[in-house]
Amino acid sequence: MPTGSDQQLLRICQEALSNVARHADAGQVLVHLRYVDEGVLLDITDDGCGFEPGRVDEGNGLRGMRERMEQTGGTVEVDAQRGGGSVIRVAIPV
């Protein structure tokens, strides 16, 4: 894992949880961190109100997550829909 990636993962997780607390009106959040042969995977899933990624200004939160992953060679994917919760998927290669 690239140097500093652990700190980037922590910051992304903090930002995602902050976004859930501020915007999602979620009853439950699941944080799943796992190590696989290809690297490290982090999923943050909530059961909140969701949003439409293409219709929402990414603001500082999602933009910052993407910038952090660019520094490590990783990726961020957002899977969300209005009324259906959301998932933030982060992958950092080894």
C-alpha positions as CSV (number, residue, x, y, z in Angstrom):
1,M,0.0,0.0,0.0
2,P,1.4,3.4,-0.9
3,T,2.9,5.5,1.9
4,G,0.3,7.6,3.6
5,S,-2.6,5.6,2.3
6,D,-3.8,4.6,5.8
7,Q,-4.2,8.3,6.6
8,Q,-6.1,8.9,3.4
9,L,-8.4,6.1,4.1
10,L,-9.1,7.5,7.6
11,R,-9.8,10.9,6.3
12,I,-12.1,9.6,3.6
13,C,-14.0,7.5,6.1
14,Q,-14.4,10.5,8.4
15,E,-15.7,12.6,5.5
16,A,-18.1,10.0,4.4
17,L,-19.5,9.5,7.9
18,S,-19.8,13.3,8.3
19,N,-21.7,13.5,5.0
20,V,-24.1,10.8,6.3
21,A,-24.6,12.6,9.6
22,R,-25.3,15.9,7.8
23,H,-27.3,14.9,4.8
24,A,-28.5,11.3,4.7
25,D,-31.0,11.1,7.6
26,A,-29.8,7.4,7.9
27,G,-30.8,5.0,10.6
28,Q,-27.8,2.7,9.9
29,V,-24.3,3.0,8.5
30,L,-22.0,0.1,7.8
31,V,-18.2,0.6,7.4
32,H,-16.4,-2.4,5.9
33,L,-12.6,-2.4,5.5
34,R,-10.9,-5.4,4.0
35,Y,-7.5,-6.4,2.7
36,V,-7.5,-8.4,-0.6
37,D,-4.7,-9.6,-2.8
38,E,-5.1,-6.5,-5.0
39,G,-5.1,-4.0,-2.2
40,V,-7.4,-2.4,0.4
41,L,-11.1,-1.9,-0.1
42,L,-13.3,0.4,2.0
43,D,-17.1,0.5,1.7
44,I,-19.3,3.0,3.6
45,T,-23.0,2.1,3.2
46,D,-26.0,3.9,4.6
47,D,-29.7,3.4,4.5
48,G,-30.5,7.1,4.2
49,C,-32.4,9.3,1.8
50,G,-29.7,8.9,-1.0
51,F,-29.1,11.3,-3.8
52,E,-28.5,11.5,-7.5
53,P,-24.7,11.7,-8.0
54,G,-25.0,13.3,-11.4
55,R,-27.4,16.0,-10.1
56,V,-25.6,16.9,-6.9
57,D,-22.7,19.3,-6.7
58,E,-19.9,17.1,-5.4
59,G,-18.9,19.9,-3.0
60,N,-15.8,19.6,-0.9
61,G,-16.6,16.1,0.5
62,L,-16.8,13.9,-2.6
63,R,-14.3,16.0,-4.5
64,G,-11.8,15.8,-1.6
65,M,-12.2,12.0,-1.5
66,R,-11.4,11.7,-5.2
67,E,-8.4,14.0,-4.8
68,R,-7.1,11.9,-1.9
69,M,-7.4,8.7,-3.9
70,E,-5.6,10.3,-6.9
71,Q,-2.6,10.8,-4.7
72,T,-2.5,7.1,-3.8
73,G,-3.4,5.7,-7.2
74,G,-6.7,4.5,-5.8
75,T,-10.3,5.1,-6.8
76,V,-13.6,6.3,-5.3
77,E,-17.0,5.1,-6.6
78,V,-20.3,6.5,-5.5
79,D,-23.4,4.4,-5.9
80,A,-26.5,6.3,-4.8
81,Q,-30.1,6.9,-5.8
82,R,-32.7,9.2,-4.4
83,G,-34.6,7.4,-1.6
84,G,-32.3,4.4,-1.7
85,G,-29.3,5.1,0.5
86,S,-25.8,5.3,-0.8
87,V,-22.5,3.5,-1.0
88,I,-19.0,5.0,-1.2
89,R,-16.4,2.4,-2.4
90,V,-12.7,3.1,-2.1
91,A,-10.0,0.9,-3.5
92,I,-6.2,1.4,-3.0
93,P,-4.0,-1.0,-5.0
94,V,-1.0,-2.7,-3.4
